[in-house]
Structure formats: structure tokens, C-alpha cells
Amino acid sequence: MSAEPQVGALLGILGFVAILLVFARIGGVSMTYAMKRIGMAVPLVFAVVTFIFILLELAPGDASTKFLNPDFPPEVRQMVIAKYGLDKPAITRYFIMMGNLAVLDFGRSISAERPVWDLVRTALPNTVMLSGVTLAVAYPLGIVLGIVQAVRQGKPTDTAISIASLTFFSMPSFWFAMMLQLFVAYYFSTWITGMIDAGTLPGFFSVFDFDVTGMNSNEIQMAMAVGDDVSWLEWAGDVGHHLLLPGVAMGVAGSASAARYMRSSLLEVIRQDYIRTARAKGLSERVVILKHAMRNALLPIITLMGLSIPFMFSGSVLVEQVFSWPGMGQLIVQSIFNQDTPTIVACFFVSTLLVVTGNLVADLSYAMVDPRIRYD
Amino acid sequence: MTAIVKQERTPEPPQTRAGYVFPGLGHLLVGEIVHGVGLMSLTGLVLIAAVSGLPSVVSIIATPSGLSKHGLIALVTLVVSVGLLWRTAHLRANPRELSEMEFNSNREVFLRMMRRHTTGMLGWYGALFFMLLTLLTPFLAPFDPDTIDVGPTVLAPGWWQHVGHVLGFRAEAATHGFFEYLMGTDERGRDVFSRLLYGARISLFIGFLSVSIAATIGTSIGAAAGYLGGWIDRGLMWVVDFLLAMPRLILLLAVVGIVDVGGVWRLFLIICILALTGWMTVARIVRSQVLSLKQQDFIQAARALGYSPTRIVFRHLVPNAMAPVIVYCSLAIGGTMLAEAGLSFLGLGVQPPTSTWGVLVNEGRDPLRQAPWISLFPGIAIMLAVMCFNLVGDGLRDALDPKQRT
């Protein structure tokens, strides 16, 4: 096992911590507090990994029986068992795994025959990209919609947005993803292609041909595989084209819940005395809402956003499955089907770190938005 | 004073025997439309439908292999719901019986607030509708859900071509009746509508049962942590934080994917896992409620009276802490149903041939372009059911909110 994956993982985690600390600095939170919070991740990760390991040990069979076809000769199975030490007692394997994890060595994936770090390194950025872009668009949009609703409370605009957000909030994300595939990527794309072929629409409209799965189109993948020069812009455009539908499928639920929370929290704030005072001072409605009411109303939304960082993981599992997006969701589902212990453990390791980060970011953003809150 | 106003508002109904059996009939005869007539007509329609379909009802209950359990449940449901409908119509048409109620207690205030909440009531009636649907399934489903080849495979609903005509997609001309296969058939020639009805049963059952279990666990643990305090509180809250730190769906996937059991046990496993990953928020809510209630005078009084901690917790603290839990639970039923659907979608939920809505959406995934109806309708069903529970939750939250009381 080379040292390279460990260095990569270490650099990744250090970079992560550094970003968090910079964030804390900007928010005016004391470094000791931030370090203490980051340090609390260690026992949590330890507990989660132990829990998952016990769960995997309680399950009947092991990786060799799960992913190998029963038709394989027993010698192959013996080789796999010997190679990954599956015949050792559970407690021995647990301590070996923990020792390796302590130096950030995730081991080798049993089903993929590659270092787990390689798998995580390819899958994680894809998921982060999908969920990051989605959240970055969905939440601000939801907040704006919520403000509009609260300002126009009881008017048709409010009712219309309420109905829409309730609908999207109640929708299973995977079903919505499938319907997007059907109506946008199939019916609409077929219609657009037909129009272009008939010469009714200029060829430029082929960007609306969303008949896509995966992350890159075949041409770009081929070009990259044979070593052709793919310009950065071309690649980004291609990925963006592929990202749109899964992003919408994942984002509408986030937007809807942000709008719901924003509406109720702003309505709560607007009733307060200091808003009446601000209006009595003769401030314009815009200043009252955007400067006086919104900062306080944003607090619950920030918690929501912090808590939705792990949602980046679980929410994307289903959508990734529908759109064949090569991210962590696919990796997790595959490794669970194969009972591939090292990969499952690594996935939980990463997701626990993300949860801790999410909570921390939420707390730090609290301090940034509301100067009354101080952490020491 | 109020009594006089009420008498003015509701004219005295003619006291006839027919008016008692058919509330509002007297008014109807003299050309007045009063409350309750609509509901009464609905009762009548249901009765007429049940009587006209009597042979098939009998054949559903008395199957060749003995009395059908589900058929009997459906029959009891039918009788009870018709009776309740009749009683409601009666109360509406004869509001003197209603006026005896007093709007004083907390419960009455809550009920009044809830009745006024239009969307909340809409959700409540919708949820009721779905529950009735699950119980009456044997009478409503045109085919057996698991029998293959009840019709041609991948057959579009009879009305599909007309929709296609309007929306501009091409659909083959149907040769069967307009409503014969209401939602088409799937790849094995099973009727999607029947499968949807039977799937509703499992989906709602999972949602209700796991949320009830989660609420019970969460309430006990939250009350224990809040009331006892000290190291018990710290330990329990650490467990809560620990479980909340794991992404729920992935934990579900791991447990259900790893623990491989079949049949009914799988259903119970899923319910238990959903409950065991869903109680943490309830525990937090109850704990914070108990912490603030504990300081109040009535608890001090209960202590001074020498009541046992168990009695104080379960008779005095928990009932007062229930309001936010009820709101959370009604919202959580929707979330749990979505989680179950997601599990089934990945093929890890309840195993075929048992159908749940998630399983049905999953079955339509491969033939999505040829047969969109297979997954279209189950998805809409999930959405509507979850929406109803969310509406109920929102309504309850508003109705239980003391700030909005009038």
C-alpha cells in the first residue's frame, strides 16, 4: 500500500480544517472554540465507524459471498478471503482497521480491487459539485420566495407559492427525477430535436436537448480517454449541461423547505415590536424587511442549511441513482450491495465529517449573522 | 343571548319521521337546502353503490377458501363509515344537538381552531380518504394485485390516447374500454390501479406504525432525560446527537441492505429501523418541554403531594408536552413514507411481489419511456398522501399555537 492515498486524505482533511478556521476567523469566533468543536469530530467518527463495523459483522456472509458469483470456483473465494484477511477473527480485523484509519489509510476496496481512497477521491468531488451547486442556487431562491410570501401574506402570490412549495416538498425526489427524465429529457428534447431538424429552430437550441445521463457526454469522455485536449470551458459546459436536471430534481425540495421556513420565521419577526418601531420611524418597507427583519428571520434558515449538508449525501443517493451520476451515492449503494466493509466504513467516515462540519458551519454562521451570539 | 342568536340562524326543522332517517329531507321538500343534505346524499350514494354491488361484495368476502379477512375488515369499515357519515349529516342538519357543546376547554378551543383552518381540514379529509381507501381496497380494486396477465402487458390506460392527443405525444389507439384498466398494466400484465390500492395499505401502515413507535420511544427517553437530569440526561442526549450525526437514509440503506431477511420480517425490520432512526427529534422536543414544565408550580404541587416520579412524568408532564410532538409526528408521517419509498426504490424495501408505492415507482423505471403510467400514478399517490399529512401538521401547528388563539 503506497503512502500516497494517505497523504491525499491528510491534505484533504487539513485543507478542510483550515477553511473552517478561516471561516471562524471571519465570523469573529474564538479559535479555541472552533478547534474544540472540530476536535469533537474525532470521538464521533470513532463511534460511527465502530457502530457500522459491528453492524457489518452481525450480518450473515461477507464480501466474498456477496459480490462473487456463486459459480466462481471455491479457490477464487479462498484467494479473496486470504488476500483481505476475511478469515481472521472480527476483533483482530477491527483493530487492524482502526489502526489504519488512525493514519488515514482506508484500505483496499474488496469489490473494486482498488484503494478505497481512489474511489472516494473520484466520487466525492462529483457529489460535492452536484449538491454544492444545487444548494447554492436552491437556498437563496427559497429565501427570496419566502420573503416574497411573507411580504404578500394572504395574497394570491403567497397562496400560489405556498401550494407550489408544498407540492415540491411532498414529492419523492427520485420520482421527480424520473418525471424530469421523461418530460424534459424525452418528450421536450424529442420535440426540440424535431423542430431543429425541420429547420423551425436554429441549431443553437440543441442546448435544450437534455437527453442525458451521467456526468460527461460520450464525446468528451472519449476525447479525455485517448488523451485529446479538452478545453476547460468545453468540459465545464458539458458538465453543466448534465448537472441541470439532477440539480433541479434535488434542489426543488431544498428551495421549498427554505421558502416554508423563511415565510414562517419572517412572519414571526414582523410581528415584533422593533419592526413596528422601525416602521414608525418612517423607514421604507424595503429597509424594514431587508435590514431589520431579515437578519433575525435568517437564523432558523441557517440551522436548516447547516443540517442539510449531510442531506447532500443522503438526498443525492436517490437522484444520483436515477441520473447515473458517478458520486458518493452510487458508491455507497454499490458497496452496501457488495458488503464491501472498507468502502462502507470510508463513506461513513466522510459523511460523519460532513455532518460535524455542517453543524459547525451553522453555529459559526449564527455568530456572523447575529452579533449578540458569542462562542468562547 | 347566544342561544337566541343560534335559534335565529337555524330554523326549526320539520319534525317528521322521514326527517329523522334522512336529515334535512323536510327542508328539502319545502325547497330549502340546509347543512347536512350534501353529506346525507353521499351516504345514500355509498349505500346504493354497496347494495347494487352486493353480489360482488359477497363474493369478495366469502371466497372459495373461506371468509376473507381483508374482505371482512372492508365490510366493517364500510358499515362504520356509512354510520358515521349519517351521524355527521344528522348533527349538521339538527344543530340543536351541536349547540349543547360548550366551547370552553382547551380541547374545544383547539377543535374550533382546527375546524377553521381550511387547508388543515382539507389535509385531514384527504388523509381520512387515503385511510378509508386502504381499508376498503378489496371492494375497490378491480383485479388481484399479484395476478399476472390480467390484461395485455404494458397496456396504456384507455384514456391515455386522448391525453396524448391534447399534449401532443403519440399513443396507440386503445381497443379496450375507457376505464377498464384505469392506470394501465405493467410489464407482467398486472393492473397498476389494483397494485396501487393494495400498495397504499403497506405504505400508510409503515408510515403510521413507525412514527407511533418513534413517538413512544422519543417521548419516554426525552421525558426521562428531562426529568431525571444529571448523567442520565447527558448520556441519553449523547446518544441522540450520535444518531442525528448519521445521515438517515444511508443508515437505513446500510441496515436494511446488510441485515438480509425476507417476507413479513422484512416489513417489520423496515418499520423498526424507521422508528429507531426517527425518535431523536421527538426526544429533543419532549426534553426541552419537560425542562421548562418541571419548574412550574403544578409539578411542585404534585411533588409536594408525594406522587411517584412515574405518575408525575406520565400523568402531569408528558400530557402537557404532547402538543409539539403531535405536530412533529403528523409531519414525520410524510417524511417516513418518503424514506420508505426511497428504500423500496433502491430495491431494499419490502420485497416483491408485495407492492408499496415505492416498489411500484421502481418497477416503472426501466420501461419509463414506453410505459410512463407505471410509475407516474404511484408517485402522484405518494405526493398526495404526504401532502395531506403535511397539511394536517401545519394545521395542527397553527391550531395548537396559543399565540394565534382568538
Contacts between the chains, C-beta under 8 A, distances in Angstrom:
chain1	res1	chain2	res2	distance
A	44	B	242	6.8
A	44	B	245	5.7
A	47	B	242	5.9
A	48	B	242	7.6
A	48	B	245	6.9
A	48	B	246	6.2
A	52	B	254	6.5
A	55	B	254	6.5
A	55	B	255	6.5
A	55	B	258	6.0
A	55	B	259	8.0
A	56	B	258	6.1
A	58	B	258	7.8
A	58	B	259	7.4
A	59	B	258	4.1
A	59	B	259	5.9
A	59	B	260	7.0
A	60	B	260	6.5
A	61	B	260	7.9
A	166	B	387	6.0
A	166	B	390	6.3
A	166	B	391	7.3
A	167	B	383	6.9
A	167	B	387	6.8
A	169	B	390	6.8
A	170	B	334	6.3
A	170	B	338	8.0
A	170	B	383	5.2
A	170	B	384	7.8
A	170	B	386	3.9
A	170	B	387	4.0
A	170	B	390	5.7
A	171	B	379	7.7
A	171	B	382	7.8
A	171	B	383	5.0
A	171	B	386	7.8
A	172	B	338	5.4
A	172	B	341	5.0
A	172	B	342	6.7
A	172	B	345	7.5
A	172	B	358	7.6
A	172	B	361	7.1
A	172	B	379	6.3
A	172	B	382	5.3
A	172	B	383	7.2
A	173	B	342	7.8
A	174	B	341	7.8
A	174	B	342	6.4
A	174	B	345	5.0
A	174	B	361	7.1
A	175	B	341	7.7
A	175	B	361	5.3
A	175	B	375	6.8
A	175	B	378	7.9
A	175	B	379	3.6
A	175	B	382	6.8
A	175	B	383	7.6
A	176	B	379	7.9
A	178	B	361	7.2
A	178	B	364	7.8
A	178	B	365	6.5
A	178	B	368	6.1
A	178	B	375	6.0
A	178	B	379	7.5
A	179	B	376	7.3
A	179	B	379	7.0
A	181	B	368	6.7
A	182	B	368	5.7
A	182	B	369	6.9
A	182	B	372	5.4
A	186	B	369	5.6
A	187	B	169	5.9
A	191	B	168	7.6
A	310	B	245	8.0
A	310	B	247	4.4
A	311	B	247	7.4
A	313	B	247	4.9
A	313	B	250	6.3
A	314	B	247	4.0
A	314	B	248	6.2
A	314	B	249	3.6
A	314	B	250	5.2
A	315	B	249	7.6
A	317	B	249	5.9
A	317	B	250	6.8
A	317	B	253	7.2
A	317	B	342	7.8
A	317	B	346	7.7
A	318	B	249	7.8
A	318	B	342	5.3
A	318	B	345	6.3
A	318	B	346	7.2
A	321	B	345	7.8
A	321	B	346	6.6
A	322	B	365	7.8
A	332	B	250	5.9
A	332	B	253	6.8
A	333	B	253	6.7
A	333	B	346	6.3
A	336	B	253	5.5
A	336	B	254	5.8
A	336	B	257	4.0
A	336	B	258	6.9
A	337	B	257	6.4
A	339	B	258	6.6
A	344	B	254	6.7
A	347	B	250	7.3
A	348	B	246	7.3
A	348	B	250	7.4
A	348	B	254	7.8
A	351	B	246	7.4
A	351	B	247	5.4
A	351	B	250	6.4
A	352	B	245	6.0
A	352	B	246	7.0
A	355	B	245	4.7
A	355	B	246	7.3
A	355	B	247	7.1
A	356	B	245	6.9
